[in-house]
């Protein structure tokens, strides 16, 4: 679930790094996600991609496979990003389910002449979401770790020859900030920049 600002990548990265003793790597990863989802906030009924799920999955992959350089981290990011959309869909489904359940509970309470306790309903809803989300995230993470064993075994030799730094990763993440401008000239500049970046990558590296 989105618990702004606790679900922001910088907070997740800082806590994860403090717990496991690798704040520099964790914050480098968190900065990428913070830039990538710069303009996404859970305002009103809008449910943004679940930043915490993708960030936490990437941090876990990086720790389990010893990824401390940008090329390996980028591979972990690509593997983890789908979780952001999956868990956003899960939250949307949970909201619809709870809305239906609340309506039924209110009708039943009205027929019996009793008063519903909002606090208990909220606590139950949060508990349900925490349990369901926790179990599904654990399963998804197990799948990512299994896939990671195969992926990093195959691309490991390629990653060793890459010299990209986290600055390159942040530049890639900053595309989210450009997209947040919702301004056509900015998109044109972005397109040119992406084209030059691809040319630079293919020709000069």
N, C-alpha and C positions, 0 to 999 in steps of 0.2 A: 504494500500500500504506500501511497505517497504521503509522507509526514514532513512537509516542508517546515524548517530548512534541514531537518535531520537526514533527509534522503539526498541532499546535495552531494555530488561527487567529492568535493573538497572535505566535507565532514567525514564521509565514509572512508576516504583515503587516509585522513589524519588519524582516525581511530584505529583503522586496520594497521597502519604503519607503527603506531605506538604500541599496539598489542604484540605484534610480531617482530618489532625491532628493526624495521627497514623503512623509515619515514621518507628518505629521498626518492626511492623507486616508487613507493605508493603515491606520493604527492605528484610525481611526474605523470603517472597514469591518471590521477584524479584531475589534474589540470587539463588534460586532453578532453575528458568527458565534460568538464565544466565549460570549456569553450564550445564543444560540439553541441551542447544543449543550452546555449547561453540564454535563449529567449523563451524557454519552455517552463512555465509555472502553472501549478494546479489552481487556476482561477475559475471560480464558479463550478460549472458541471464539466469543464474540460479535463480530461484525464490524459496527461502527457505520457510519453514513454517512461517506463520505470527505470530511472537513471540508476537507482541504488542496486537493482538486480544486475544490470550489465557491468557496473563498476565493480561490485563485489565479486562477480564471476571472473572478471579479468584479473583482479588482484589475486584471487585464489589460483588461477592458472599460472600467473607469473611466479607465485611463490612455489607451487608444486613442481614446476618445470625449470626453476632457476632462471627466469627471464628477467634480466636486468638491463638489457639494451633495447633500443627503440624498435628494431626490426622484429624481434621476437614478440615484443609487447603488441605491436600492430597486428600480428597474426592472432594473438589472444583476443584482441579487441574485436576483430572481424568475427571470431567464433562466438563471442559473448553478446554482441549487439542484438541478435534476435530475441534474447530474453527480455529486453526492454519493451518490445512490442507484445510479446506473449503475456507478460505479467500486467501490462496495461489492459489487455483484453480480459484477463482474469479479474481485475478490479472492476471493470465495467460490468461483467457478468455478475459479480458479487453484489454490486449496487442494485442491479435489477432484481436479483433474487431477494435481497433484504427489503426492497420496496414492496414487493408482492407479499412477503411474509409479514411486514408491518401492517399492511392493509387488512390482511386476514386476521391478525391479532387484534386490531382495533375493532373490527366487526364483531369478533367473538366477545371482546370485553364489553362492547355496547349492549349486546344481547344479555349478558350476565349481570350488567349493571356494576361492573368493577372498573377501577382506574388503572391504566397501564403505568408502569414505572419506566420513564425514559432512560434513566440511568442503567437499569438492568438490560434494556434492549440494546443500548449502545455498547455496553460491556460484552454482551453475547456476540454482537456483530463483529467487534474488534477481535474477540477471541477466535471466532470462526475463521476470520480472514488470516489471522496470524498462524493458526494451525495449518490451514489449507496452503497458504503461501509458503510456509516453512517446509512442508513436506514436498511440495512440487519443486521448490528451489533446490532442495537436497537431491531430488531425482534428476533435475536438469543438470546440476553441477556434476553429479556422478557420470552422466552421459558425456558432458564436455571433457571431463578428465579422461574417460575412455577414448574419446575421439582425439584428444590431445596427444595421447601416447602414439597414435598412428600418424597424426599430422606432423608433429615435431620430429618424429623419427625420419620422415620423408624430407622435410624442408630444412632440417638442422644444418646440413652442409651448405645450403644456399644462404642461410642466415649468417653463417660465419664470415662470408665474404661481403656482407653489407656493412657500410660505414655510416649509415644514417644515425643522427642523434635525436634526442627527444625534442630538440627545437624543430626538426622537420615534422615530427608527430604533432606538435602543437600548431604548426602552420596548417596542417591538414585539419585539425580540430577547429581552427578558427574559421573555417568555411561556414560553420554553423552560425557564427556571429554575422558574417556577411549576408547569409540567407535571411537572418532575422530582420535586416533592414527593409526587406520587401520593396526594393527600389530597383527599377529596371537597369539604370546605368551601373548600379553595383553588381547586378547579375552579369552584365557585359564584361566588367572588369574581372569578375570571378572566372568567367569562361576563358578569357584570354590568359589569365593566370594559370588556370588548370592546364591549358594547352601548352604553355611555355614550360610548366613543371614536367609534363609528360615528355616533351621534347628534350629537356635537360636530363631527365632520368634515362631516356633511351640512348641519347647520343653522347652525353658527357660523363656518364658513370659506367 
